[in-house]
Amino acid sequence: MASLSIDSELMTNYVSAVPIPAGSHHVAVLDEKRMPMVFGLSSDSDSPQLQVLRRDVQGRSQLLNLHNLLGLPDATRVQTFHVEQSWDLTLYLAIAYTPEDTPSSSKLQLLKPFRPEDLKEGPVEAPISGVNTSLAYPDVILTHKKLNQTSSWGSDITHIHVQHPSQESLATEELSTPENASEILALAPAIGKYGQGLYVLYITQGITKIFARFLRPDPNSSDGTLFTFVTDITCPTGARCITSFLNKKGHTALLIAAPDGIHYLNAVESTSKDKPGRLILTSDIHRDIRQIFVAQDRNDVTIWFRNVKDELGYTRTMADSLVNAAETGASSMLLPASMSSAFAPIITAASEITGNSVRQMLVSNDRHGNLMLIEQSDDVGLWRKTPFYKPDNSAATELKSYTVTMKVMDENGNALSDGSVRISASSTVSVILNGQNRLLTAVPTWFDCDGSGSLDFIIPSDSLGSQEFRIEQVRSNAGRILKFASRRYDPSLKPMTMLAKRMSEADTPEKFASLKTQCGEALFDPSVSSDSDTIRSAHKCLGIVTQAYGATTGLGYPSSLVVAATSNARNTVGGFLMDGWLWVREMAHKVTEWFVDVANGVWKFACKIAGKLKEFVLDTAEKICEAATWIWEKLQLGWEKLVDFVGFVFNWDDILATKDTISNTITAALGYGGSKIDHFSTRVDGFFDDLERTIDNFGTSVKLDKPEIDSATKADTIANSSENQIKEAQSATATTWTSERLKNGGAGSETTVDAKDVAGSQQAIEFLTGTVMPEVQKLSNAVEKLARDIAVLFHKEGRINGNDLMNASKSLLKVGIQVVRGIIKTLLQLFKALLGLLNEFGNTELDLPIFSWLYKKLTKGHALTIFDAIGLILAIPTTIFAKLITGSVPPKFDNMSPTLVESLIEGGDVSDQVKSDWAVLKVQITMGVTLTTGAISLIKLCHKAAKADVGILCDHLENKPPKPSSLVNIFGIVVDVIGTVMAMPDKEKLPGGRYRQLISGISATRVLYHTVAYFAPEKPLIDDTILCLDLLTVLANFGLSIAVGVAEHEAAHTWKNYDPDATNTAMVSAGLNAIAGVGYFVAFFFRSKEPNIAVAGLVIMGGTMAGVTTLNGVKYKLQYDKKKSPSLTTPPAF
């Protein structure tokens, strides 16, 4: 049966993007997936550019300059534009811009109708503005000022008609007002039985009037003759603005905003004289409106309005029942004046894409002058703020969120690489899934896992409220439905449980006022904690809210009783329905009374704003969490305090301290290795003689068939509690955060190094091409045969065990030893010469998306170098994992140096505590390596596949467009350095000591040839040469690690620290480690020759890394708990 682990955190996440200034004008429309797409003018006041913010085919945000696509010169100054969209999503765009030759005039460009999918990056085959006689162009109505004109005269309305099919345009003033006008207040499009035209609201001699004028081409004329129909329309006194919408026949009805409310004239009344229509909306929020606008998708209509205070509100209703909107619609204020100076609403009717719910989206400005997107689905009615950023890999933006991590395993316990999971949610929400913008709805939808079987969600949220997940089905990458027990998961459960726990501890208002955050700071500002009335009320209400959550958790949807209560509440503006909740949140500072109560099993939140009662039914866990958030904000506690109280907080001080320890250890280890080069050179022959004898014994004295090696095999004696704890820690959202942001945050495609190129070493190039490559070429046939044999093993039914691997590779290892023996002495001396260059490039500044920005922020301006990046990437999971498992941060070594490393390895004068700390640190860093190295390797493989133009492999890697990066290469060298240091046995007599020394020596060899290769240009032959050497080291270390395990079992009665559980776990882990390394080799080796085999290797690599991490962690936990001195044998596979 397939299985799934899931974890989440309320946390501040980071995205490689920046906010978009609101600019002077923007219009929102729907893209081909019915998601918001925004046309706007750039904020460049000298030369505004027309841009569109949309999502690409993979769901990633992109900001496109449209001038090239529209056939406009790049430097064109766009004055204004307008875009309309029909219900079939076709777009109609008109642009007014300043001609280069006449800067004091305007030129109008009308584009042929086009589709949202026509707006994309890449070469332009034909500008959208090109002529196409098969298309009918829309009429355009212009209002404009003539030179030296200070106000409207009524004659400044120009109608432009494009004749079909001749494409000739006619500009007329047929639509000018029927009498002199001192001011034109508003226009609205009109369509009816008389043709097309417009409604005009204007002022003449101090009186407000409305007229309608319709135009219709003469079907018997070819000279552009138009029939005209004009009529006055009854206008309410003091009308300020008008808008129109379409009925089911495609004719327009008219809405008029007047001091007494909103008036409605149907299609007949809006083309007739002396028909007053009806006053349909008369509440306080519908009076004193100065701007009105309709968003419509067929029968779904929203009337948007802004009042004289610049506050924004709306009424959600239906076109066929709009006359009864007061009774059947939902009306509310939404945004205060500071957040609605510019707004662009859209609505999309219910469909399977939207989760069968009506969705509203509003693009507006936030309090900082940047574009903001808020969304609502009528399944719950809550408005949610959604990130609306443009990509920027040199910066980052903090994102308030629930971050959810799912790890999916197939029926054999392997990661479900590139499989799919069918998921629905309790309400519709926009999410970021594996780096892509997606819509999660109540309709079950298949979502694809990545290569490691992961689904990583970032759910934008500035509150405790979240959607409940329903995980319903699982299928393999071949489309086979796997047996799976469906389950539910509510991300809000963790922080709400924490809140309930903290509230139970603070059982009096006095204790509540003294609460502290996780970081130990006072929760409340003194001005709040001293306000006894506020504290008493908040203490009571939060206690009730946590009770309500406990009573509702697991239901997720309204009961029939609550539905009945909700359906009768529409006559209360902002009451019961959640449409008004965002307004209540934004106006919390003006609330004078508030309470939470339960009556007849129905939980309610109520408050008073300006003396008016607002009530909301809390019928779902999500709404209850919203109420808790409101109380929190009423106490003047912001997002940071909320996360620090019940969410996850990165303790950056501890992480940076661990980063410094790791960086110092790397530097010290390189220094130690450099000082020992000459000593190592004298022992090379003995080392390889010993290694060759050991390989001869593989399969006889070393029994590789016990235990079987695959991710489904577990040593029966492993303590389940330790294994479960490790699994939870290693799949925790916090622990995997670094790896996820590396994969999905832009590191693979946008990482750049300050240096233009890595300066190649001529000595390294000559050595690799003249000495190493000819030797390794001798292995080419054997390597390819082995690669194919291994690929067959990957497709074999059942388990891959030790004999499978060793039988396939034993002969290759023996030949490989002779090859390496012939080059090792020269390699040692070359490494010594290149060590200085390695340190130089390790200190080169790096632009790594998210992490460079984050490091600069944390260190108050320090640039991130390659060594810094590696230290930080490893320190984050290392620190978090260590604290989850041991409760303590990793040990610190303030005096780390080559001398200390030598003492620790060779038995110098070091205290027992330092030795113990060193043992713990080595394993903790290794766990950090294991948790991140898979992501780094995928980035590296993606780069190689793109360079080789391997389409199928690029597709498998989600089409990321990689760029060369020194980070992944130096990261591999540093991982090898850590592996070498980790594998070096200390002076204590350990079983299998000779094998341990051989493992250490092999790992050191890999450091040597990777360092030399780094300073040679990237060429396929050099890449394949290094790949072959990598395979040899992986296979040799596998056999030696199993040998260490057998030796430990044989010493069971004499070795005081013998732990059969830890030994068995280590042997299984060694096998998984080898399979992951072999998968990496197969993925690289066949990347060009046979991409399908390469994909299989990639799947194996991703799937087994999860098992390696878990089992290494289990051994670490077992040994740490028993003797606080853990050890791991097998170095990382790649």
N, C-alpha and C positions, 0 to 999 in steps of 0.2 A: 504494500500500500504506500502510495506517495505521502509525504509529510511536509509540513511547513512550520518554520519557526518565524515568529514575528515580534518585533519590539518597536517602541516609539519613544520619542522625547518631545516635550514642549521646550523649544530652544530657539536661540538666535542662530540661524544658518547664514550662509554667505553665497552670493551668486556673482559671477563675473559680468556685471552689468552696472549701468548708472541710470539715474532718473533722467527723464526727458523734459526740458523746459516747455511750458505750455504753449509758447509762441503766440501769435496774434489771432490765429484762426485754425480750427480743426473740425473735421466731420468724421463721424464713425459710421462704418458700414459692416457688412458681414462678408467673411471670406468664403471660399468654396466648401469649408467644413462648418459654416455658420458660426464661426468664432469672430471676435471683434477685430477689425482692421481699421486703422485711423489714417486719414489724409490730414496733413497739416503743413503749415508754413514754419520753416526753421526760425529760430530766435535771432538770426543774423539781421539786424535792423538795416544794414546798408544794402544787402542783396538777399532778401528772403528766398529760400529755395522750397520747391514743392517736394514733400517727402511722404512716404507711407510707412507706417509701422505695422508689420504683419508677421505671421509665423511661416517659416519655410515648410517644405514637405515633411520634414522630420520634427516639426513642432517647436523649433527653436526661434526665438525672436530675432528679427532683423529689421534694420532701418534702412530703407532704400531711397536714394535720390532719384526722382522720376524724370529729370530733364532729358537724359539720353533716351530713355524708353519712350518719351512723348515727343521726341524730335525737337526739343528746345535746346538752345545753346546753354552750356554749363553755367555761364555767368548771368543768365536771364534773371531780372528782378521781377518776381511774381507779386502782383499787387493784391489780388484776391482770387478765389476760385470757388466753385460750388460743385458738389457731386450728389447725384441722386442714384438710388438703386431700386430696380423693380423687384417684384416678388420672386422672380426666377433668378435673382442675384446679378442680373446684367447691370453694369455701371455706366452712367452718363456723366461726363466731366467737361466743364467749361473753365477756361483759365483766362484771366486778364493779366497782362504783363506789360512792362515798359519796353518799347522797341529801342534798340541800340541807336538808331539814327534819329529818333525823335523822343528824347527823354521826357518831354513835358506832356506826352500823350499816352494813351492806352491802346493796346491791341487785344482783341478777343480771339482765343483759339478754342474751337469746338471739336472735341475728339469723337471719333466714331465709337459706338457702343462697344464695350469690351467686358471680359470676364475677370473675376478676382484672380484666377490662376494665371492670367497674362502678366501679372506684376510679379516678377521674379528676378533674381540676380543672374548674371551671365551675359553673354553677347546678345545684342539686339539684332534680330533678323530683319524686322521691319517695324518702324515706329508705329505706335497705336494711332497716331494722328494721320496716318496715310489714308488716301481716298479708297473707299470701298462702296461701289454703287449698289451693292445688294442690301445695304443697311439703310434703315430709315433713321434720320437724326431727330432728336427731340427739339422742340421749340425752346428758345432761350429768352428770358425776360431780364432786362437790365434796368437797374435804377442807377443814375449817375449824375454827377454835378457837371455843369458846363463851366467854362473858364470864368473866374470871378463870381461864381454863384455861391451864395452863403446859405441858402435853404432851398427846399424842394419847391418847384413851381407847378407841379402837376404834369408838365410836358416832358419831364426827364425820365420817362419810362419808354424804353426802346424794345420792340419785339423783333426777334430775329428768327426767320423761318427758313429752313433748308428744304428745298424742293426735292422730291424723290421721283425718278431716279437721276435727275440731271445734276444733283449736288450743288445747284446754284443757291446762293443765300440772298435773302431779302431782309433789309432792315427798315422797319416802319415805326411810326408813332401812333399806330392804330389804338393802342391801349392807354393812351393818355387820359387823364381825368376829364369827365364831361363838362367841368367848369374849373375856373382858376382855383388852385389849391395853394394855401400858404404852407402846408406841410403834409407829406405822405407819411403816415404812421406805420403802416404794415401792408404787406402783400401776402396773398395765399393763392396757390394754384387752383384752378377750377376746371372741371371736366363735366360735361352734361350732354343733353340731347342737342344742344346748340353748337357743340364743338368744344374746343379747348380755349382757355383764357385765364383770367385771374380775378380774384376779389381784391379790391383796394379800399383800405381804411384811410381817410384823409380828413384834413381840417380846412374848412373854408369859412371865412368871416366868423371864426370862433366857434363854429358848429362842427361836430364830428359826424361824418357821413360814410356810408359804404356803397360802392357800386360794383356790379359784376359785368364784365365784358367778355364775350365769347367770339372766337374766330373759327371759320370753317372754310377750307379751300373750295373754290367753285369747281365742281367735277367736270364742267364743260369748258374750262378755260385752261390755257397753257402759259399764261403770262403772269401767274401768281395772284390772280384776283381772289380776294377773301370775302366771304359773307360775314357780316358783323351783327351780333346781337348784344344789346346793352340794357341794363335795368338798374334802377336804384333798389337798395335793400334796406329794410327797417333796421335802424341802428340804435342800440340802447344809449342813453345819455352818458357821456363821459367814457365811452369805450376806449380802451388803450391799445388793444392788440387783437389779432385774429389768426386763425389757422384753419385748415381743412383736413378732411380724411375721406377715404373712399368707402362707399357702401358695396354690397355684394354685386351690384350691377356695374361697378367701376365708375360711378358718378360721385361727385364730391358733395359732402355736407359741410356746413360752416359752424365753427365755434367762435364766439365773441366774448372776450373778457371785459367786463364792465365793473364799476364800483360795487354793484350788488351781487356779483357772482359771474358764473359762466353761462352764457346763453347758447342754445342749440337750434340750428335751422337745418332741416333735412334737405335732400337734393331738390325737392320741389320748392320749398320755402326759400332756398338760397338762390333761386332764379326767378323769384316773383316779387313784385312790389306790394308793400303793405301787408306782408305776412310776418308777424313779429317773432315767430318761433316760440321756444320755451326756455324759461330759466331753470336749469337742471341741477346746478351745484351752487349752494348758497351758504355753506359753512364759512367760518371765519378764514380758513386757509384759502378759500377760493375767492376772496375779495382783495381788492387793491393789487391786482396782478398787473405787472408791466410787460411781461413777455410770456408767450404761450407757444407751445410746439407739440406736435403729435408724432409719436413713433408707432408704426403700424406694420403688422405682418398678417395680411388677410383679415380675419375677424378679430384678432387680438390687437387691442389699442391701449396706449398709455397717453394720457394728456399730461404733459409736463408744463409747469408754470413757475415763474420767478416773481416774487412780490416786490413791493417798493422798498423793502428792507434788504433786497438781494438774497433772500432765503429761497431755497429750491424745494418744490414739492411736486406731487404727482397724484393722478387718479388712474388706477388700473381697471379696465373694463373691457367690454366687447362692442364691436361696431354695431351689431344688430340689436343691442339693448342699451346703447349709450344713453338714450333718453332717460333710462332708469338707473344711471350710474350712481346716484346718491344711495340707492338701496342695494344694488347688486355689485357695485364696484368696491375697491379698496382705496382709500385716500389717506395721504399722510404727507407731512413735511419730511424732507430727507436730509438736506445739508444746510448748514448755517451760511451766512453771507460770505465768510472768508474762504469758502470752499466751492463756490459756484459762480465765479465771475465769468467763466466760459464753460459750457457744457454741451455734450453731443450724445443724445440717447439713441439706442436701437433696441428692438424687440424681435424675438424669433419665436414662431409658433411651436407648439409641442410636436415633437417628432422622436423617432428612435435615437437620433443623434443627440438630442437634448435630454434624453431620459424620460421622454413623454411628459415633460413639464415645459411651461412657458418660461423663457429666460429673458430677463432684461439686463442690459449692460449700459452703463453710463460712463462716458469719458469726461472727466472734469479736472479742475486744478486742485491740488492740495494746498495746505497752508504755507508751503514753501515755494509755491509757484510752479510746481512740476505737474505733469500729467498724472492723473490717478484714474484707475479703472475700478469701479465697484459693480458687482454682479448680484442678481437675485434670480432664484428659481421659485416658482409658485408652489413647489412641493413643501417647502418650509416657510418661505416668505422672508427669510433673513437676508439682508444686504451684506455682502462680504467684500472687503477690499482685496484687490488682486494686484500683484506686482505688474507694473507697466514700465519696463525698462528697455533701453537699447543695449546691445552687447558692447562690452568694453573690457578686453582682456588685460588691460593695464590697471584696472581699478576693480573695486568690488563694492557691493551694497549689502548691508545687513538685512536679513529677511526674517521677520517674525513668523514662526511656523510651528506646526507639528511635523516632525521628520519621522517617517515610518520605514522600517527595514524589514523586508520579507526575504527569507532564504528557503528555497524549495528543493526538496530531495525526491528522487524517483523511488520506485519500490525496492531498489537494491541499496538505498542509502546514498546514492551518488547525487551530486548537485545536478539539478534539472537544467543543464546548459542549453540556452536558447529554446527552452520550452515555453509554455504559455499558461497563464492562470486566468480563470474567469471570475471577475470580481464585480460586485455592485456596491452601492453605498446607500445609506439611509436618506440622503438628499444630494442634489447635484452640486458639484464643486470643481473648480479649476485646480489642477495639480501640476507639479513638475515631476515627471516619472522618468528616471534614468536620463535626466538632462533634457527631456522633451516636454513641452506643454501639452497636456491632455485634459480631457473632460471625464470625470468620474461621475456616473449617474446611477439612478435606481434600476436601470436596465442592465442586466449582466453583460459584460463586455470582456473579450479576450485581450489580455495585456501580455506582451512578450518579456520574458526574463532575459538578462544579459548572459554572457558566456559563463559566469560563475553561478548561474541559477538565482540571481538576485533581482528583486523589484524594490527600487529605492524611491520612495515618494517624499516630496516636499509639499506640504499642504499649507499654503499661506494662511495665517490666522493670527490675529492680534488679541485673541481671547482664549478662554479655557474650552470653548465649544469646538467640537469636531464631529465628523460624520462617522457613523458605525460602518465598518467594512463587513461585507459578506463574501467570503472566499468559497466559491461553489464548486469549481471543477479545475482539474489539472490535466494538461496534455503534453506529450513529448514533442521534440522538435520535428518529428516525423508525422505529427498529427494524431497520434494514438492517445485516446482518452485513458487516463490512469485511474485506478481505484483510489478514491480519496474521500475522507470524511469531512464534509463541509463544516465550516466554523465561522464564528463572528469575532470581530475585534473592534473595540472602541478605544482609540488613542487617548481619549480624555480620562479613561479609567485610572491611569497611573497618577497624574497630577491631582485628580479629584480625590483619590484614595489618600494621597499625601495631605491634601487640605483637610479631609475628615480627621486624619490622625492628629494633625496639628491643632485642630479645633477641639478635639477631645482632651488634649493635654492642657489647652487654655480654657478651662471650664468656667472661668469667671471673667467678667469684663476687665478686671485688673490684670489678670494673667495675659489676656488677649492684648492689652495695650503694651505689654512688655515682651512680645514675641520678637524673635530675631530671625534673620535669613540664614541660609546654609553657610554663608561666608562669615557669620557671626556678627553682622551689623544689626542695629536696631531696625525693626521693620517700619515703624511709623515715625514720621517727622514729629518733633515735640509739640508743634501746634495742633496736630491731630490727636496724639496720645493724651494730651491734656484736656481735650474736648470730651467730657464724660458722656454727654448725650449722644454724640456721633458714635463713640466707641461702643456704648451700650446697644444702640440700634444695630450697628454693623455686626456685633458679636451675636446678637439674637438672629438676625437675618441669615448670616453665613451658616449658623448652626442649622437653621431650617432648610436652607438650600442643600446642604450636604445630606440631610435626611431625605429630601426629595430625590436627590440623585441616587441614593441607595435604594429607594423604593422603585425607581424607574429603570435603573440600569438593566440592560438585557432586553428591554421591550423595544426601544428604538423607534417605535411608530405610535401615533395617537390611538387611544382606545375609542370605541364607539361613543362612550359617554362624553369624552372630550371633544370629539368631532361635532357632536350635537351642540355642545356649548359654543364651539367656535363658529359654527355656521349661523348662529343667531346674533353674532356680534358685529356684523358689517355696518350697522347704523352708528356705531361708535367710532369716530375718527381716530385711527391709530390704536384702537382698543382691540384686545384679544388677538387679532391678526398681528403678525410680526413685521408688517411693512414699516411701522413706525419705530421699530427698535433702534435703528441706527441714529435716528433723530434724538431719541431719549438718551442714547450714549453720548452723542455730541453735546447735548444740552444738560448733562449731569450737574454742572456747576449751578444751574438755575433751579434744580429740584429742591423743594422745601420739605416735602414729606415723602416717605417711601417705606414700604413693608412687603414682606413675603408671607403668605398664609395659605392654608389648605382648608377647603370646605367641600364636603361630599366627595372626597377623594380627588378633587381637582386642585392642583397647586397654581397659585397666581402670584404675579408680581404687580404692584401698583405704585404709582408715584404721582405727584402733582407738579406741573410746570405752569407758571403764571396762573395759579389757581384752578387749573383744569386737570381733572383726573385722567390718568392713562392706565389702562389695565391690560395685562398680557397673561394668557394661559401658558403655563410651563408644562406642556404635555409630552415632551421628549427630553432625553438626556442632554441633547445639544442646546435646547432652550434653557434648561436649568443651568447649564454651564455659562450661558450668556448672562443670566441673572447674577451669578457669582462674580463674573467679570465686571459687571456694572457696579456692584457693591465695592469691589476692589478699587475701581477708578474713582468712585465717590470718596474713598478714603485717601485720595491723592497719591495712590501707589501706581507707578507706571509699569511698563512691560518688564524692565530690568528687575524690579523688585518681585514681580510675579514669577519670573523664571527662577530667580534666586531663592524663592520661597518653596515652590512646588515643582519646578522643572529641572532641566539639566544646565549646568554652568561649566564652561571650560575654565579650569583653574590655570590660567596662563602663567602665573608665577611658577607653579610646579612644573608645567610643561617646558617652559624656557630653561629652568634649572636642569631638567633631564636632557634637553637639547644640548646644553653646554657640556654636560657629562659625556654624551655620545660623541659630540664633535671633538672634545679633548681626547677621548679614547681612540677615535680614528686617527687623529694626528699622532698620538703617542705610539700606536701600533705600527703606523707607517715608519715612524722614526726608529722604532725598535727593529723592524724588519730590515730597514736600510743598513743599520749598524751591524747586522748579522749576515749580510750577503756573503762576505768572504768565508765566514765560518761554515755557512750552508754549502758552499761550493766544494769543500773538502769531503763532504759526507754524501755527495750525490750518488756515487756508484753503490755504496752500501745500501742506501735507501731503496734503489731500484732492484737490487738483488733480493732484498727482503720482500719487496712488493710482489716480485715475480713468483717467489716461492709460495707466498700466501695465495695468489690467484690459482696456482696449481692445486691447492687444497680446497678451493671452493667446490662445494657439492659433495665432499667426502667428510672431512672433519667438521665442516660448517654445513649444517642441514638447513638449506634454504626453503624447503617445502613446509617447514613448521616455524611460525604460523603462516597460514595463507595470507597473501598480501592483497587486500582490496578494501575499498571503503566500507563494505558491508561487514567485514570481519572485525570483531572486537574481542579482546582478551576477556574471557568470562569472569576473571577475577577482578577486573577494574571496578572500583567502587562507583556505583551508579550515582551517588550524590555528587561526587567529585566531577564525574563526566558531565552531568547535567549542569552543574555550576559553571564549568568551563565552557560548555556549549552556549549557555546563556550569555556569558561574558564576552565570548568571541564573536557572537552574532549580534551583540547589542548595538543599537544605533550609534551610541557614542563611540564605541570601539572601532566600528567600521567607517566612521565619518570621513577620515582622511582618505581611505581607499576610494570611497564613493565620489568624493569631490575631485580626486585626481582623474578618475574615469570620466565623470560627467560634468566637470566644471571647466573644461577647456585645456587641461594640461597636455592632453595628447595632440592637440591641433595647434595651439597658440603659444607654446613655450618658446622663448627666444633667449639667447645668450648675448650679453653685451658685446663680446668679441665677435668680429665678423666671421672668422673661421678659426678652427683649431689649427694652430701652426703645426704642420706635420714634421716629424723627425725623419730626416733622410736616412739616418742610421737604422731607425725602426722599420722604414719602408724596405730598405735593402735586405734586412734580416728576414722579414716576413716573406718577401717575394723570392729571395734568393736561397734561403735556408729552410724555413718552416714549410712553405707551400710545397716544394718538391717532396719533402718527407711525408707530409700528410696526404699528398696525391697518391702515394703508394697504398693508402688505405681506402681510396675512393670506392673501389668495387665492393670491398667488404662492408664499408659503411652503408652504401646504398642497399645491399642485400639485407643488412641488419635493420635498416629503416623500414623496408618492406615487410620483413618478418614481424617487426613490432606493430606495424599498421594492421597486420592480420590479427595479432593478439588483441588489438583494440576492438575488433569486431567479433571476437570469439565469444560464444555464449558462456555464461558463468564467470568465474573469478580468474583474475590474473595472479599467479602466485610466484614465489621466489624462483622456482625451477624454470618457469617460463622465461623470465628475464635472463637468468644466468646462462641457461642453455643457449639462448640466442646470442649472447654477447661475450662469452668466455674467451673464444679464440681471438676476437677482435681486441680484447683487452691485452692479451699477451703481445700481439703485434704492436699495439699502440704504445706499450711501455717502451719498446725499443725505439720507436719514433721519438718519444718525449726524451728518452735518455740521451739521444743524439743532439738535442738542441738546448737542454736545460742549463748547461754551464754558461753558454753565450747569453741565454735569456736572463740569467741572474745578473750578469754584468750590465746588460742593457737596461734592466729595471733600475739598477743603482744609478745609472746615468740619467734616466728619465724621471726619477722620483721628484726632483726639484720642479720639473715642468708640470708634473701632476699636481703638486701643491699650488703652483701658480694658477693653473686653470681651475682648480677647486675653489679658489678665492675670487673667481670672475663673477661679476654681478649677473643675476639671473632674473628674467621676467617670467615668473610662473603664475598663471592665473589664480586668483584668490590668495595664494600663499604669500606672494611677494607683497601684495597690499597689506595683508594681515600682519606679516612680520614687521613691516615698516611702522605700522600703527602700534604694535606691541612694544617695539624697541625705541619708539619716539624718533623715527626717521632713519634708522639704519637700513641700508640696502641689503637685500637677500643675495648671498653668494650661493654657488652650487653646493659647497660643503654645508652652509647654513640650511639650505633647502633640504638636504638629505637628513641632517640632524633633526630638523623640525618635523619632517614627514614621519620619521621613525619615533620621535619623542611623543607625539600626540597619542597614538594607540598604545605605546609602551607604558606611558604614565596612567592612562585610563584603565588599561587592563590590569596593571599592577595594583591599583587602588581597589578595583572590583574584587580581585582574588585575595589579596593579602591585607587590604585596608590601609596600606602604607604606600608612599611614593617610592620610586626606585632610589637606591642608595646614591649618595653624592660622593664624588672624588675630587675635592678641590685641588689636590696636588698631583693630578694625573700627569704622567710623563713617561718617556721611553724607559727611564730607569725603574719606575714603579712597575711597568708592564714586565720588564725583565725579571724583577724580583718575584712577581706573582707567578710567572711561568716557570722560572728556573729555581725557585725556592730561596729567595733572599730573605732578609730580615723584615718580615711583615707580620703584624699582629693577627691573631685568629679572627678578630672581628672584621679586619680588612679583607682577609681571605674569604670569610663568609659573605660579606657584602659583594665581593667580586664575583663569587659563584652565582649569587642571585641576579646581579646586574647583567651578567652574560646571557642568562636565560631570558630575562625580561626583554632585553634588546632583541634577542633572537625571535621572540614572539612578535615584537613590533615589525621586524623584517618580514616574517611570514604573513602578517596581516596586510602588508602593503606591497610586497614584491609582485604579487599577481597582477595588480593594477599597472605597475611600472612595466612589467613584461608585455602586457597587452598593448600598452602605448608603443613600446619598442617594436613589437610585431606589426602593429598597424602602420608604422612608419616604413618598415621594410616592405610590406605588401604594397603600399602605395608607390614606393620607388620602383618596384618591379612591375607595377601596373597589373596587379593580380586582382581582377574585378570581383571574383566570387569571395575571396578572402576579405576584401574591403567591405563587401556587403555584409559578411558575417560579423565584421567589426563595426557595424552601424554607420558605415560611410563617413567616418570622421576623416577630415582632410589633414593628415599629419604633416608636420614640418620637422626638419632635422633638429635634434636637441641633444646637447652634451649632457643634460641631466640624466637621461636613462643610461648612458654609457658609464659615466662616473658612478652613478648609483650602483650599477652592477659590480664595479670594482670595490666600492666600499662594502657592499654586502659580502663579497668574498673575503675582504679584510676581517669583517666581523665573524664570518664562518671559520676562518683560520684561527683567530684568537679563541673563539668558542670551543673549537675542537682540541686545542692544545691541552694535554693532560698536565696536572700539576705534579709535584714530587711525591704525593701520596701514592702508595702502591695500589693500583686499580686492576681489576681483572681485565684482560685484553689490552693491557697497556701498549703492547707493540702495535696492535691494530689502531689504537687511538692516535699514536704517533704518525702512522701512515696516513690516516685521514687528514691530520693537520698538515702534513707535507703536501698532499695532493691539493688541498685547498690553497696552500701558499703558491703552488705552481699555477693555479688558475689566476691568482692575483697577478702573477708575472706576465702571462701572455695576454691577459685582457688589458693591462696597462700599456704594453707595447703596441697592441692593436689600436688602442685609442689614439695614438699619435701617428697612425698611418691613415691614408685616405680610405673612405668607404668604397670598397669594390666587392662585387659578388664573390670572387674567388677568395678574397681575404675573409669575408663574412663566413663562407662555408668552411674554410680552414678552422676558424675559431669555433664554429659550431661543432665540428668533429671532435676537437679537443674537449669541448664542454661535455659531449656525450661520454667520452672516456672517463672524465672525472666523476660524472654522476653515477655511472655503473660501478666504477671502482669503489666509491664511497658507500654505495649500497651494500656490496658484498662485505666490505670491512665493518660496516655498522651492524650487520647481522652477526658477523663474527664476534664483535664486542658483546652482543646480547647472549650468544651461546656461552662465551667465557664467563659472563656474570652468573648464568644459571649453574655452570659447573663449579663455581666458587661459592655456592649457596651456604655451605657449612663453615667456611673460613673467612668470608668477607662480612665485616660487622654491619656494613650499610646495605646489605643485600635486601632488595625489595622486588619480589617477583612481579607484582603488578606494574611497577615502573618499568622493569626490563621488558616485559611482554608488550607494553604499550609502545616503548621505544622501537621495538623490532617492527611492529605494524606500521608505525610512523615512518620508519626508514623505507619500507616498501612503497608507501604512498608517495613519499618524497621522490623516490626514483621514478615512479610512474609519471609524476608531474613533470620531472625534468626530461623524461623521454618524450612526453607529449609536446613539450616546448621544442625539442629537437625536431620532431616530425613536422610540427607546424612550420618551422623555419626552413627545414631541408626541402620540403615539397612545395614551398610557397609559390614557386614559378612552374615547376615541372608538372605537378598534379595537385591543384588547389583543393580538390575534394578530400584528398588524404590529409592535406594541411589542416583543413577544417576539423577533421576527426581528431587530430593531435591537439588542436586548440581546445576542443570540447573536453578531452581527457585532462589537459592541463588545468583548466578552470575547475573541473569537477573534483579532482583529487586534492587541490590546494586546501579546500575546506576541511577535508579529513586530516591532512597534515597539521593544520592549525589546531584542530580539536585535540588530537592525540598528543601533540607536543604540550599543549596546555594541561591535559590530564596528568601527564608525567610530572610536569612542573608542580602542579598542585599536590600530587601525592607526596613528592619528595619534600616540598616546602613544609607541608603540614607535619611531616614526621621528623625532619631533622634540619629544616631551615637551610638546606644546602643542596639545591637542585642542580642537575646537570643534563645537558642534551648532547647527543653524540653526532648526529648527521648534520652537516652544514646545509644551508638552503640549496635547493635544486638548481636555481637559476637566478 
